[in-house]
Amino acid sequence: MKIQPGQRAVLLGQYIIENKATVRNAAKAFGVSKSTVHKDVSERLRKEDPALFTQVRGILELNKQERHIRGGMATKQKYRELAQCRQSSGNSCGRR
């Protein structure tokens, strides 16, 4: 059974609020693309439930502000693991 786009937008909005989820996390949970999630919560949700839209927009703005920090932390972790691997096994870590 396929969910109507308006209903899906509301469900996505509720999921994002309850889990403080990113667009990517919501897309994975619902089995749809990131662009579908973005369209649902930025266009369809505004028409379906304006109050919910306002809450979701706040969370997405916060995610957008924190995005560069999360990216930096991921890079830092990557190179930390690479350095540990090289110390323990030689110079062949991270290469395919």
N, C-alpha and C positions, 0 to 999 in steps of 0.2 A: 504494500500500500504506500503510495507516494504522498508526502506531506505537501500541502499547498504552500506556496512561497510566503504568504502572509503569516501563516501559522509557524512556519519554519523560522521566520524572522523573530517572532516573539520567543520561541524556544531557544534560539541562539542567544538572544538578549538575556534571557534568564540564566542560561548557562554561563555566559561571560560574567554576569554579576555575581552569581553564587561561587564561582571558582576563581574570580579575578583573572580570567583566562585571556590569552592573546588570541588574535585572529587565527594564527597558525594552530594553536591548541584546539580552538573551537572547530576549525575545519576538520582536523583529524578525528575529533570525537563524533562529529556528525557525518563523516564520510563525504564531504563536499569540498570544493576547491576554496582556496583563500579568497579568490575574487568573488565567489558566490557569497561567502560569509560577509565580506566587506559590503557588497551591494545590499544584502539583506539588512544589515544593521545600520547602514548609513542612509539608505533610501526607503526601503519597505517598512522598516521599524518606525521611522518617523511618522508615517501615515497610520500604521496600525495602533501604536501605543506611544504617544509623545513623551509621557512621563518615563517610561522604560528607556526610550531612546536617549533621554537626557542623562540617565544614570550610566548607560553603556558608553555614551560618548565620553564621559568623564574617565572611565576606566581605560578606554582606548587612548585617550590623550596622555594619561599617566604612563601607559605602556610605551607610547611613542617617545616620551621624555626620557624613559629609562633604557631605551633600546641601545643606545651607544654604550651604556655601562655594561649591559649584559654581553654585548659583543666583545668588549674589551676583556671582560672576565673570562669568556670562552677562549680567547686568544692566549691569555696569560696561562690558563690551565693547560692548553695544548702544548705550549712550549715548556712548561714545567714538567709535564709527562714525558716529552721528548728528551729533555735533559736527563731525567731519571733513567730512562731506558738506555740512553747512550752510556751513562756511568756504569750500568750493570752489565751490559752485553756488548759493548763495542759501538761502532759507528754506523751500523746498518739499520737503525730504527727509523720508522716513518717513511721508508722508501719502498716502492713496489717493484 
